[in-house]
């Protein structure tokens, strides 16, 4: 590794339930943060199930 190579630390992923109004159903979103705590990316939409949410996050780099 040369001094110009940057070490890429893994992102920290968070899966968040949101309550939809007026039917009070739960939808899911994900967010990914850098090790410094800055938001790196987030889901563009909400998902009906946590499984769908996690599949979308995996398509964008989530490895959990």
Secondary structure as UniProt FT lines:
FT   TURN            3..4
FT   STRAND          12..19
FT   TURN            21..23
FT   STRAND          26..33
FT   TURN            35..36
FT   STRAND          39..42
FT   HELIX           50..59
FT   TURN            60..61
//
